[in-house]
Amino acid sequence: MALLMALRGNVILYQGEELGLVQDEIPFEQLQDPEAIANWPLTLSRDGARTPLPWDDAPLGGFTGGEPWLPLSAENLTRAVSVQEADPASLLHFTRKVLALRNASRALHHGTLAECTADGALLSFDRAEGGERVRCLFNLSADPIAFALPAEGEVLLAVNGATKAGLPAYAALWLTI
């Protein structure tokens, strides 16, 4: 989510992405997708990404009192909106936070992209608009990456223990420069 919000362009979230919903396995007899039915079992059905949004962790996710178009998995019910609303460390709250940071920053909201480099698992780029410049760094691997950034610059976002001295596994760091 941090990478998506740092990239240039319009942010588009597919239903459930802000909750971390996973692709459900839909049994053949419950498939609705004509392409998946015609090509069963050779293709992964799109239906698994089109299940109802789970509003709470009740059997039908608070989506309906009747039979839903597609079934909801127990795994996705644990990621329901009500569950994540109660957890300040949830992906839903994190998504709101990075959206707010993006919207508050001219550079992140509609700035240019510059200094884009990919060095092994380290992806870094700057976003700039007017006098504002934000450096965005991402570790795309399970191995930590050490470096030394200048002391100046405010940290706007640090994910998974990221600091100016390095990025732990799958970490992200946004800072003003």
C-alpha positions in Angstrom: 0.0 0.0 0.0 2.9 2.3 0.7 4.4 1.7 -2.7 1.0 2.2 -4.4 0.4 5.5 -2.6 3.9 6.8 -3.5 3.6 6.1 -7.2 2.6 8.8 -9.7 -0.9 8.7 -11.1 -4.4 8.1 -9.7 -4.7 5.6 -6.9 -7.3 2.9 -7.6 -8.1 0.4 -4.9 -10.0 -2.7 -5.9 -12.8 -3.7 -3.5 -11.2 -5.3 -0.4 -7.6 -4.3 -1.2 -7.7 -1.9 1.8 -8.7 -4.9 4.0 -6.1 -7.3 2.5 -8.7 -9.7 1.2 -7.3 -12.8 -0.5 -8.5 -14.5 -3.6 -11.1 -17.1 -2.4 -11.3 -20.6 -3.9 -14.8 -20.9 -5.3 -16.1 -24.5 -5.8 -17.0 -25.3 -9.4 -20.8 -25.6 -8.6 -20.8 -22.0 -7.2 -18.9 -20.3 -10.0 -20.6 -17.4 -11.7 -17.8 -16.4 -14.1 -18.5 -17.8 -17.6 -14.8 -17.8 -18.6 -13.9 -19.8 -15.5 -16.8 -22.3 -16.1 -15.8 -22.8 -19.7 -12.1 -23.3 -18.9 -12.4 -25.3 -15.7 -10.0 -26.3 -14.1 -7.3 -24.7 -16.3 -7.8 -21.1 -15.2 -8.2 -19.3 -11.9 -11.6 -17.9 -11.6 -12.1 -14.2 -11.3 -15.0 -14.9 -8.9 -12.5 -15.4 -6.1 -11.7 -11.7 -6.1 -15.4 -10.7 -6.5 -16.9 -12.1 -3.3 -19.0 -9.7 -1.2 -17.1 -7.2 1.1 -17.2 -8.6 4.6 -18.5 -5.8 6.8 -18.4 -7.9 10.0 -17.3 -11.4 11.0 -20.8 -12.9 10.9 -21.4 -15.9 8.6 -22.5 -13.8 5.7 -20.2 -10.9 6.5 -23.0 -8.5 7.2 -23.4 -8.2 3.5 -26.8 -9.8 3.2 -29.5 -11.7 5.1 -30.0 -13.8 2.0 -27.8 -16.0 -0.1 -24.9 -14.0 -1.5 -23.9 -14.1 -5.2 -20.6 -15.8 -4.2 -19.5 -17.4 -0.9 -17.3 -15.6 1.6 -14.3 -17.5 3.1 -13.7 -17.8 6.8 -10.2 -16.3 6.1 -11.7 -13.2 4.6 -14.3 -12.9 7.4 -11.4 -12.5 9.8 -10.4 -9.4 7.7 -13.9 -7.8 8.0 -14.3 -4.0 8.3 -15.6 -4.3 11.9 -12.6 -6.4 12.9 -10.1 -3.9 11.4 -11.9 -0.8 12.7 -11.2 -2.2 16.2 -7.5 -2.7 15.5 -5.5 0.5 15.2 -2.6 -1.6 13.6 -4.9 -3.0 10.9 -4.3 -2.6 7.1 -7.6 -0.6 6.9 -6.2 2.0 9.3 -2.8 1.9 7.6 -4.4 2.5 4.2 -6.3 5.5 5.6 -3.0 6.8 7.0 -1.0 6.6 3.8 -4.0 8.1 1.8 -4.0 11.0 4.2 -0.2 11.5 3.9 -0.5 11.4 0.1 -3.3 13.9 0.1 -1.4 16.2 2.4 1.7 16.2 0.3 1.8 18.1 -3.0 4.8 16.1 -4.1 3.1 12.7 -3.5 -0.3 13.8 -4.7 0.6 15.3 -8.1 4.4 15.7 -8.3 6.8 14.4 -10.8 8.8 11.2 -10.4 12.6 11.5 -10.5 15.8 9.7 -9.5 14.1 6.3 -9.9 16.5 3.5 -9.3 16.2 -0.2 -8.7 19.3 -1.7 -7.1 18.7 -5.3 -6.4 15.8 -5.4 -3.9 16.0 -1.7 -3.2 13.6 0.5 -5.1 14.0 4.3 -4.6 12.6 7.4 -6.2 11.8 11.0 -5.5 8.5 12.8 -5.9 8.7 16.5 -6.3 6.3 19.4 -6.7 7.1 23.1 -6.2 9.6 23.3 -3.3 8.6 19.9 -1.8 10.6 16.7 -2.4 9.9 13.3 -0.9 12.3 10.4 -1.2 10.6 7.0 -1.2 12.6 3.8 -0.5 11.3 0.2 -0.5 12.9 -3.1 0.3 11.2 -5.6 -1.9 12.9 -8.6 -0.3 13.1 -10.7 2.9 16.8 -9.5 3.5 17.6 -6.3 5.3 19.3 -3.5 3.4 21.7 -1.2 5.2 22.6 2.4 4.1 23.3 5.8 5.6 20.9 8.6 4.7 21.7 12.2 5.7 20.4 13.2 9.2 18.3 16.1 7.8 14.9 15.4 6.4 11.7 14.5 8.2 10.5 10.9 8.2 6.9 11.0 6.9 6.4 7.2 6.9 8.3 4.3 8.3 7.0 0.7 7.7 8.3 -2.5 9.3 11.0 -0.8 11.3 12.5 1.3 8.5 15.0 4.0 9.6 17.5 6.3 7.9 20.1 3.6 8.6 18.3 0.9 6.6 15.3 -1.1 5.6 14.4 -4.4 7.3 12.6 -7.0 5.3 9.7 -5.6 3.2 10.1 -2.2 4.7 9.3 1.3 3.3 10.5 4.8 4.2 9.2 8.1 2.9 11.1 11.3 3.9 11.4 14.9 3.0 14.7 15.9 1.4 
